[in-house]
Each structure stands twice: as C-alpha cells, then as structure tokens.
C-alpha cells in the first residue's frame, strides 16, 4: 500500500464513519470515536480486498476508493447495529 493509499483510507474511512451514523436508524448508541475508527479500519480492509481482487498495478484509483467506501459503510452499519444500547457516549 502506498502512502497516498493509506492517507486516502484514513480520510475516506473517517468521512464514511461519520456519515455511517446517519444510516443507522434511531439514536446512535455507538460513540463517535468508535464509528470513525470502524470506518478507518474498514477502509483499510477495503484496500486489501481491492488489492486481492483488483488490478495488478499498485496505484490508487476511483475503483479502490469505491471499494473502501463500500466496505466502510457496511462495517459501520453492522457494528453500530450490534453495539450494546447504553454503552455509547
């Protein structure tokens, strides 16, 4: 993974993590820091998935960003749905 890919995963993961709170219905029980952290970790996982199934070149492109965002959205929604009520904040 290149430095640009790492920075993109962190930025996109943080943004998607923050936006993922909007996708979960009701009052979020998961704290904001955990939501953002899940988004960042999932964006790195998306980078790994793209590397396994994507093109051979190691450059960053829009398809990689799409996989990062998709993975982060899914992870944030799943973790937020499983987060125990009352354990946030």
C-alpha positions in Angstrom: 0.0 0.0 0.0 1.3 3.4 -0.9 1.4 6.5 1.3 -1.4 8.0 -0.8 -3.5 4.9 -0.4 -3.0 5.0 3.3 -3.9 8.6 3.6 -7.0 8.0 1.4 -8.1 5.1 3.5 -7.8 7.2 6.7 -9.6 10.2 5.2 -12.3 8.2 3.5 -12.8 6.0 6.5 -13.2 8.9 8.8 -15.7 10.6 6.5 -17.7 7.4 5.9 -17.6 6.5 9.5 -19.1 9.9 10.4 -21.7 9.5 7.6 -22.5 5.9 8.7 -24.0 7.3 11.8 -26.7 8.8 9.6 -27.6 5.4 8.1 -28.4 3.8 11.4 -32.0 4.4 12.4 -32.8 5.8 15.8 -30.5 7.3 18.4 -26.9 6.0 17.9 -25.6 4.1 20.9 -22.1 3.9 19.4 -19.7 6.8 20.3 -18.5 9.0 17.5 -14.8 7.9 18.0 -15.8 4.3 17.6 -17.8 5.0 14.5 -14.9 6.8 12.9 -12.4 4.1 14.0 -14.5 1.4 12.5 -14.7 3.4 9.2 -11.0 3.8 9.1 -10.2 0.1 9.8 -12.8 -1.0 7.2 -11.4 1.4 4.6 -8.0 -0.3 5.1 -9.8 -3.7 4.7 -11.4 -2.4 1.5 -7.9 -1.5 0.3 -6.8 -5.1 1.0 -9.8 -6.5 -0.8 -9.1 -4.3 -3.8 -5.5 -5.5 -3.8 -6.6 -9.2 -3.8 -9.2 -8.9 -6.5 -8.3 -5.7 -8.3 -5.7 -4.8 -10.9 -2.1 -5.7 -10.5 -0.7 -2.1 -10.5 -0.3 -0.5 -7.1 -1.7 2.9 -8.0 -4.7 4.4 -6.3 -7.8 5.0 -8.4 -11.6 5.6 -8.2 -12.4 1.9 -8.1 -10.3 1.5 -5.0 -12.0 4.4 -3.3 -15.4 2.9 -4.1 -14.3 -0.4 -2.5 -13.0 1.4 0.5 -16.2 3.4 0.9 -18.5 0.4 0.4 -16.6 -1.7 2.9 -16.6 1.1 5.5 -20.3 1.8 5.1 -21.1 -1.9 5.6 -18.8 -2.2 8.6 -20.1 0.9 10.3 -23.8 -0.1 9.8 -23.1 -3.6 11.1 -21.1 -2.6 14.1 -23.5 0.2 15.0 -26.4 -2.2 14.8 -24.6 -4.7 17.1 -23.3 -2.1 19.6 -24.9 -2.5 23.0 -27.5 0.1 23.9 -26.5 2.5 26.6 -22.7 1.9 26.1 -22.1 4.9 24.0 -21.0 8.4 24.8 
